Protein backbone atom coordinates (compact mmCIF):
# COMPACT_ATOMS: atom_id res chain seq x y z
CA UNK A 1 0.00 0.00 0.00
CA UNK A 2 2.79 2.47 0.94
CA UNK A 3 4.68 1.56 -2.23
CA UNK A 4 1.60 2.30 -4.36
CA UNK A 5 1.14 5.72 -2.72
CA UNK A 6 4.85 6.48 -3.06
CA UNK A 7 4.73 5.57 -6.79
CA UNK A 8 1.72 7.82 -7.25
CA UNK A 9 3.57 10.75 -5.61
CA UNK A 10 6.66 10.10 -7.72
CA UNK A 11 4.65 9.93 -10.95
CA UNK A 12 2.71 13.07 -10.02
CA UNK A 13 5.97 14.87 -9.23
CA UNK A 14 7.54 13.82 -12.53
CA UNK A 15 4.48 14.95 -14.50
CA UNK A 16 4.38 18.29 -12.66
CA UNK A 17 8.13 18.88 -13.10
CA UNK A 18 7.89 17.96 -16.81
CA UNK A 19 5.02 20.40 -17.25
CA UNK A 20 7.07 23.20 -15.66
CA UNK A 21 10.06 22.50 -17.90
CA UNK A 22 7.95 22.27 -21.07
CA UNK A 23 6.16 25.52 -20.20
CA UNK A 24 9.49 27.29 -19.73
CA UNK A 25 10.86 25.90 -23.01
CA UNK A 26 7.70 26.94 -24.88
CA UNK A 27 7.97 30.47 -23.48
CA UNK A 28 11.67 30.75 -24.34
CA UNK A 29 11.02 29.40 -27.84
CA UNK A 30 8.55 32.20 -28.51
CA UNK A 31 11.02 34.99 -27.61
CA UNK A 32 13.67 36.68 -29.66
CA UNK A 33 16.78 38.27 -28.24
CA UNK A 34 18.45 41.48 -29.31
CA UNK A 35 21.41 39.64 -30.90
CA UNK A 36 19.14 37.59 -33.17
CA UNK A 37 17.22 40.70 -34.16
CA UNK A 38 20.45 42.59 -34.89
CA UNK A 39 21.83 39.72 -37.00
CA UNK A 40 18.74 40.01 -39.20
CA UNK A 41 18.69 43.82 -39.27
CA UNK A 42 20.55 45.33 -42.20
CA UNK A 43 20.85 49.06 -41.57
CA UNK A 44 24.37 50.27 -42.20
CA UNK A 45 26.28 50.61 -38.90
CA UNK A 46 23.13 50.82 -36.68
CA UNK A 47 21.91 48.14 -34.25
CA UNK A 48 19.43 47.89 -31.40
CA UNK A 49 21.12 48.56 -28.07
CA UNK A 50 23.69 51.02 -29.47
CA UNK A 51 24.14 54.13 -27.37
CA UNK A 52 23.10 57.48 -28.76
CA UNK A 53 26.75 58.54 -28.78
CA UNK A 54 27.65 55.54 -30.97
CA UNK A 55 24.86 56.43 -33.40
CA UNK A 56 26.08 60.04 -33.59
CA UNK A 57 29.66 58.81 -34.18
CA UNK A 58 28.45 56.65 -37.08
CA UNK A 59 25.89 58.96 -38.71
CA UNK A 60 26.26 62.41 -37.15
CA UNK A 61 23.66 64.24 -35.06
CA UNK A 62 20.80 64.13 -37.56
CA UNK A 63 17.66 66.10 -36.73
CA UNK A 64 16.75 65.97 -33.04
CA UNK A 65 13.10 64.98 -32.37
CA UNK A 66 11.45 65.60 -28.99
CA UNK A 67 9.26 62.82 -27.68
CA UNK A 68 7.37 61.67 -24.63
CA UNK A 69 9.36 59.12 -22.66
CA UNK A 70 12.29 59.57 -24.97
CA UNK A 71 13.56 61.36 -28.06
CA UNK A 72 14.72 60.55 -31.54
CA UNK A 73 17.00 61.49 -34.36
CA UNK A 74 15.87 61.71 -37.97
CA UNK A 75 18.32 61.00 -40.74
CA UNK A 76 16.25 62.24 -43.67
CA UNK A 77 18.91 61.61 -46.32
CA UNK A 78 19.06 57.96 -45.20
CA UNK A 79 15.26 57.76 -44.72
CA UNK A 80 15.70 56.50 -41.15
CA UNK A 81 14.38 57.61 -37.74
CA UNK A 82 15.99 56.27 -34.57
CA UNK A 83 14.44 56.61 -31.10
CA UNK A 84 15.95 56.40 -27.62
CA UNK A 85 14.16 55.93 -24.29
CA UNK A 86 14.79 58.42 -21.48
CA UNK A 87 13.22 56.17 -18.85
CA UNK A 88 15.78 54.76 -16.41
CA UNK A 89 13.57 51.69 -15.90
CA UNK A 90 13.75 50.76 -19.59
CA UNK A 91 16.25 48.00 -20.42
CA UNK A 92 17.32 50.04 -23.47
CA UNK A 93 17.49 53.39 -21.68
CA UNK A 94 19.61 55.80 -23.72
CA UNK A 95 20.07 53.17 -26.43
CA UNK A 96 18.48 52.46 -29.80
CA UNK A 97 15.02 51.16 -28.93
CA UNK A 98 13.08 51.96 -32.08
CA UNK A 99 13.85 52.21 -35.78
CA UNK A 100 11.71 53.36 -38.68
CA UNK A 101 12.95 53.28 -42.23
CA UNK A 102 11.70 53.77 -45.77
CA UNK A 103 15.03 53.18 -47.49
CA UNK A 104 15.01 50.16 -49.87
CA UNK A 105 18.71 49.52 -49.10
CA UNK A 106 17.81 48.40 -45.56
CA UNK A 107 15.93 45.32 -44.37
CA UNK A 108 14.77 43.22 -41.44
CA UNK A 109 14.57 39.44 -41.89
CA UNK A 110 15.12 40.06 -45.65
CA UNK A 111 11.99 42.23 -45.88
CA UNK A 112 12.69 45.42 -47.81
CA UNK A 113 10.90 48.57 -48.85
CA UNK A 114 9.14 47.96 -52.18
CA UNK A 115 8.49 44.27 -51.45
CA UNK A 116 4.97 43.01 -52.10
CA UNK A 117 3.04 43.48 -48.84
CA UNK A 118 1.42 40.03 -48.83
CA UNK A 119 4.73 38.35 -49.68
CA UNK A 120 6.38 40.23 -46.79
CA UNK A 121 3.62 39.20 -44.37
CA UNK A 122 3.89 35.56 -45.44
CA UNK A 123 7.68 35.72 -45.19
CA UNK A 124 7.69 37.04 -41.63
CA UNK A 125 5.02 34.52 -40.56
CA UNK A 126 6.81 31.51 -42.01
CA UNK A 127 10.48 32.43 -41.44
CA UNK A 128 10.54 34.07 -38.01
CA UNK A 129 9.16 33.64 -34.50
CA UNK A 130 7.06 36.80 -34.89
CA UNK A 131 3.28 36.39 -34.67
CA UNK A 132 0.51 38.68 -35.91
CA UNK A 133 -1.26 40.73 -33.26
CA UNK A 134 -5.03 40.35 -32.97
CA UNK A 135 -5.84 43.94 -33.87
CA UNK A 136 -3.72 44.32 -37.06
CA UNK A 137 -2.41 42.00 -39.75
CA UNK A 138 0.53 44.36 -40.34
CA UNK A 139 2.02 44.26 -36.83
CA UNK A 140 4.03 41.32 -35.54
CA UNK A 141 5.27 40.64 -32.01
CA UNK A 142 7.89 38.33 -30.57
CA UNK A 143 8.81 38.76 -26.93
CA UNK A 144 9.59 42.42 -26.33
CA UNK A 145 10.08 43.32 -30.00
CA UNK A 146 7.48 44.37 -32.56
CA UNK A 147 7.64 44.92 -36.30
CA UNK A 148 5.11 46.93 -38.32
CA UNK A 149 4.99 46.64 -42.10
CA UNK A 150 3.37 49.79 -43.52
CA UNK A 151 1.98 50.18 -47.02
CA UNK A 152 -0.99 49.27 -49.18
CA UNK A 153 0.23 46.95 -51.97
CA UNK A 154 3.96 47.34 -51.41
CA UNK A 155 5.93 47.87 -48.21
CA UNK A 156 6.53 51.62 -47.89
CA UNK A 157 7.87 51.79 -44.33
CA UNK A 158 9.12 49.34 -41.71
CA UNK A 159 8.97 50.14 -38.03
CA UNK A 160 10.72 48.03 -35.36
CA UNK A 161 10.47 48.77 -31.67
CA UNK A 162 11.29 47.41 -28.23
CA UNK A 163 8.55 47.39 -25.59
CA UNK A 164 10.05 46.58 -22.21
CA UNK A 165 7.92 43.92 -20.50
CA UNK A 166 8.44 45.59 -17.13
CA UNK A 167 6.94 48.84 -18.40
CA UNK A 168 3.70 47.68 -20.04
CA UNK A 169 1.60 49.68 -17.57
CA UNK A 170 3.18 53.01 -18.54
CA UNK A 171 1.72 55.40 -21.09
CA UNK A 172 3.61 58.46 -22.26
N, C-alpha and C positions, 0 to 999 in steps of 0.2 A: 504494500500500500504506500509506504513512504517513498519507495523507488519510483512508483508511478507519478506521485505528486512532484517529486524532484525532477523527473523527466519533463513534466508539463511546464514547470517553471523554467527549465533550461530552454525548451523549445520556444516558449513565449519570449524569453529574453533574447534569443537569437533572432526571432522574427522582428521584434521591436528594434534591436540594434541594426539589423539589415535595413529596415525602413528608414531609420535615421540617416544611415550612410547613403542610401539611394536618393533620399530627398536632398541631401547636401550636394551630391554629384549632379543631380538634375538642375539645381539652382546654379551651380558653378558653370555648368555647360551652357546655360542661357545667358551668361555674361560675356562681355568683351572688355579687355583691358586696354589701357592707353597705348601700350607698345604695339598691340595687334592693329589698333586703329591707325596709328602712325605709319606702320609698314604698308598699309593700304591707301594712305593719303599721299597723293602726289601734288604738292604745292611747293614750288621751289623754295628750299631753305626754311620752311615754316612747319612746325609740328605742334600738336597739342602738348601742353605742359611747359612750353618755352616761356621764359620770363619776358616781360615787356622790353627790358633792356636788350635782350638777345634779338628780339624782332626788330627793334630800332637799329641795331648794329647791322643786321642783314639787309633791311629794306629802307632804312631812314625813318623819320618821324611820321610820315604820312599826314593825313588830316585827322586831328583829334576830334572825337565824338563823345559828348557828355551822355551819360546814361544813368539809370536808376539801379543801384546795386553794383555798378561797375562803369566802365567806359570802353571806348573802342578807338580803333585807328582805321581809317579808310585809305586804301591804296588804289585810287581811281584808275591810274594808268595800268595797273595789274588786274583790275576788276575784282578786288578782294577787300572784304571788311573783316577785321579781327577784333574780338572783344575779350576783355579781361575783367574778372570779378574784383570788387573792392571789399568783399566780405571776408573777414578773417576766419570765419567758420567754414568757408568753402575750401575743399581739397585743392582746387586750382586757383587759389587766391593770388592775384598778381601775375597769373600765367595765362597763356592762350586757353580759353575755355569755350570759344565759339568762333566759327569761321563761316563766312558766306562768300561764294564766288560765282561769277558768271563768265569766267575765262575758260574757253575750250581747251587750253593747254593743261589745265589742272583736272584731277579726278579723285574720286573716292571709290574704292572697290571696283575700279575700271569703268565707272559711270562718269561720263563727260557731258559737258554742255553741248547741246545739239543732238544728243542721242534720242532716239524715239522713246517717248515717255513710258509706253507700255512695256517695251523691251527693257528699259531701266528698272521698272518696278519688278518685272519677272526675274531679272538678274539679281537684284538685291534679295528677293525672297528665296531664290534657289541656291545662291552662292554665299550667303552670309548667315549669321545668327540673328540678324535683325528681323523683327516681326512688325507687321502693320498695326497701328493703333486703331481702336474701335471707331474713333470719330473722323478719321481721314485716311484715304487710301494712299496718300502721298507722303505720310510721315511714318517713319520706322524707328523702333526703339529696341535697344539691347543694353540691359544693365542701366548704367547712368548716362549713356550716349544716345542721341537721337539724330536722325538724318531726315531732312525734308527735301523732296524733289519737286521743284516748282516749274510750272509750264503747262501749256495746254496739250499740244501734240508732241512737241519736242521739249527736252529739258532746257530751261532758260536760266535757272539758278539752282544752286545746291547750298543748303544750309546744314551745318553740323554743329551740335552743341552738347555740352556737358551739363547735366542736372544732378547736382550732388544729392545723394539719397538722404543725407542727414538734414537737408534744407528744404524738403518738399512742402513744409507748412509755411514757407515765407513767400510773400508776394511783394514785389518792388513796384 
